[in-house]
Amino acid sequence: MATGAFDVVVVGGGPAGLSAALVLGRCRRSVLVLDDGEPRNAVAPALHGFLTRDGTPPLELLRAGREELERYGVAVRQERAMGARCVDDCAPLEPMFEVTLANGGKVTARRLLLATGVRDRLPEVEGARRYYGRGVYHCPYCDAWEHSDQPLAVLGADADAVAAALGLLTWSTDVTLLLDGGELPAAAAERLSRNGVSTASAPVVEILGDGERAHGVALEGGEELRVGAVFFHTQRHQASDLPDMLGCILDENEDVKVRGPQKTGVPGLFMAGDADGDVQFVIVAAAEGARAAVAINHDLQKEERA
């Protein structure tokens, strides 16, 4: 059972959390990383856009990151944080937060960093979950290059889907917007047509594949489209209840609002990674973690040298 007091508890063992822990460990802070073992990109075979690590399997990056923390004495535990609260009337240099773990243990921290991430709401289409990360994607910057010049599809009929379809023309001239029974405003339909994007109005019955990768889409009425990949743009949601529990403010996209260097507005509470809604690349999450760590260390230094 995990117990103890730490300078910083980091909730989340992804790129943001591990990067923050690395910087804080080098600042000789006592740090605990709580990792629930469920990274957002676990199903992806490789991550991209990370200098010197392009093409690395996501889980391998995290393994290497945890290994790098060992020399700095950072504790990493596979534990889920179930709750957290601000400690009332805490004195300077005393813990500001108490975190409750799934196993019933409690840990305290002078500062708390949430790197809890988000979860993608997958399309409610047969085959979407099965082939997510293997031909079904949400991020063209992460995955479109591997499907360059192949037929590509975007699922959706809203403005975001239209923008995504137009954006995919960077990687392929053969793009189809799957309206799934929806309708487009005339201006949007004309813009797509003008730019060479096809549309398919019939409801999507299933995303087809060979068991390993998606390779097509079945439409109501029997038509099948051969595609290299299907992209979607659906609402994501916070992977943890902790931001709401601790009083963070969420915007209309359910992203945590941050101010300054990864500060949430709740004293002593910081946020980094996909949960704050910035550009959602692995390398950006890692950078936000480092930025948060510097801000946390400065905050602790000010308290220690008041």
Secondary structure, DSSP 8 states (H G I E B T S, - for coil): ---EEEEEEEE--SHHHHHHHHHHHHTT--EEEE--S--TTTT-S---S-TTTTT--HHHHHHHHHHHHGGGT-EEE---EEEEEE-TT--TTS--EEEEETTS-EEEEEEEEE---EEE---SSBTTTTTBTTTEES-HHHHTGGGTTS-EEEE--SHHHHHHHHHGGGT-S-EEEE-TT----HHHHHHHHHTT-EEE-S-EEEEEE-SSSEEEEEETTS-EEE-SEEEE---EEES-SHHHHTT--B-TTS-B--BTTTB-SSTTEEE-SGGG-S---HHHHHHHHHHHHHHHHHHHHHHHT-
